[in-house]
Amino acid sequence: PLPEESDIAALPPPTPDLLAVGVGGWGRDPVSWRTAGARRLLVCGPARSGRTTTLATLARQASRAGHPLAVIGGADLPSHPDLEGCPRFGAEDRDALVALRQRHPDLAVVVDDADRLDDAPVTEVLREIVRRVDADRGLVMAVSTTQVATTQLRGLVAEIGRARTGILLQPTSRADGDALGLRVPPLQRLPGRGYLVADGRAEEVQVAR
């Protein structure tokens, strides 16, 4: 069985095309996000499922792989040396985000509580980044609740979710997988326990922290 916790320090070093996010199998096999052709990733789950911790793990791995980072929201993201000095933006910081993206087209953008941003000035810029992320070789990683991700047809969360790549935490029914276009069995309710969904398949993972 998978361990109840996973240490990020035990994962393989990340590269721009391969970000290890946790362990699978019997707890010894790294589970990795292959970013080539799948540069948008949606993290979704219920409250207290480890969504923000998962986002912090993704941000740390992207930074270690050499991506410049930008965090949108993220007041609850755990502080860590890997994230020190990382630019952080609020819902009103449209122009500042535009300026940073102009300097760093390959930006890795980390969006906490993306489902709360649809009417915010910064969202216009985020949608442009989502549209251009493949050409710019950047990354977009965002968090939403499972309920919003499964029901919202328009808006930022829906645009990111159309890539059908993400981490689905603590699904309680097979229908929770609709958020990422793939129905999956429910899982034990442990923080960070979920599925990495990519390329039409789901791999069980204990997300590292």
N, C-alpha and C positions, 0 to 999 in steps of 0.2 A: 504493500500500500504506500501511497505518497506520505511523506512527512507532513506534520502540521505546520511547519515553518521551513523556510529556505533562506540561506544566507547569500546575498548578492556577491560577496567576496569569493564564493566557491564557484561562480559561473565562469565560463570561458570569456576572455577579453572580447569586448564588442568590436565589430568593424562597421564601416558605413553601410554595408549590405546585410549584416547579420547581427541582430541585437538579442542576446539571450535574456529571457524575462523570468525564468524560473526553472523548475525541474518537473519531469514527468516520469513515466515508466514506473520503476521501483524506487524512485527518488534519486537515481544516479544520472539520469539522462537529461541534459539541458534541453529546454524547449525555447526555440528562438523565433523571432519575427524576422522573416526574410523581406527586406524592404524594397528590393528591386521589383518594380511593377505593382507594389502595394504600399504606397507611401502615406496612406491615410489609415489611421487606426482609431477605433472607438472602444473605449472602456465603459462597460455598463454593468449595473448590478443594483441590488437594493441597498438601503441604508446599512451602514456598518459591515459591508461586505469587503472592504479594503480597496475601494475605488481610488481614493486619494493616494494611498500608499503605492498602489499599482502605477499611478501616474508619475509619482516620484521616482520609482524604479526605472520606468521608461525614460524619464528625463535624464537621470544619471547615466544610463547606458548610452543615450544619444550623445551626451556631452563627452563621455569617454571615447566615443567613436569619432570625435572631431567636429561634430555639428555645433555651430553657434546656437544658443538657446534663447527663446523668448517665452516667458510664462505669462499667460493671461488669467487674471484672478489668482488662484493658488495661495490665498492667505493661509490655508490649512496645510499646504505642502510641508512635510517635515524639513527642517533645516539640515543641511549636510554640506561638507566641504565641496562636493562636486557641483553644488548649486550656488555656491557663494559668488557674488558678483553678477549673477544671471539677471538680465533686465526683466523687470516685472511691470505689467501694464494693467490698468483698470479699464472699466467699460467705456470710459470717455477718451482714452488715450489713442485715438485714431491716428493723428499725425505723427506721433512718436513711433508707432509701430510701422507706419509707411516708411519713415526715415531709416529705421533699422533694417527693414527688408531690402531697401535699395542698396544698402551697404553689404548685406549678406543674403543674396537670393536663396542660398541653400539652408536657410534658417530652419531649425526644428522648433515648431510652435507647439506649446503645451497649454491646453485650454481646460481649466477646471470649471465644473458646473456649466458646460456649454449650453445646457437647456435653459439657462437664465439670461442669455445674452442676445436673444433674437432681435430685440429692439434697440440694442446699444450701438453707439457710433462705431465702435471698434469692429462690429460684426461685418460691415461692408468690406473692410480690409481682409478679415479672416476668410470670407467667401472667395475673394480674389486669390488668396494664398492657396486655398483648397483647390481651386480650378487649375492653378499653374504649378502645383507642387511636383508633378512628374517632370515637367520641362526644367524646373529650377533645381531638381534633385534635393529638395528639402524633405521635411517630414511634418505631418500634422497628427497630434495625439490629443484626444479629447475625452472628457468624462461626461456621462449622462446617467440618469436613472434608467433602469430597464423599461419601466412603464412608458416613459417618454420615447425611448428609442424604438419601441415596438409599435407605437401609435402615431408618432409624428410623421406626416408625409411631406412637409415643407420645413424650411429653416436650416440652420447650421448643422444640427444633429443629423437630420435626414440626409444632407449632402455628404457628410463624412461617412455615414452608415451605408451609403450606396456602394462603397468600395467592398463591402462584405468582408472586411478584415477587422478583427477586434479581439478583445478579451471579455468574455461573458462570465461574470462572477456570480457564484451561488445561484444558479438557475433553480427555481422551485417547480417549474413545469416545463414540458417540452416546448410549449409555445413561447417561452422566454427567448428561445433561439431565433425567433422571427426577427429580432432586432438586427441580426447579422445574416439572415437568409438561410438558416440551417437549424432544423429542430434537433435538440439534444436531450439526453436524459437528465433529470435533476441530480444535483450533487449535494454532498454533505455541507452543512452551513458552517464553514470555517473561513475566517478572514483570509483573502488571497486565493481561495480555492475556486477554480473555474475552468474554462476552456479557452485556448487560443484558437480562434477561427480564422482560417485563411485557405484560399484555393478550394473552397467547397468542402473542406473537412475540418473536424474539430479534434483537438488534442488536449487531454486533461492536463492541467498544470497547477502546481503550487507556486504562486508568484513569489519571487525573492524580495527581500527587504534589507 
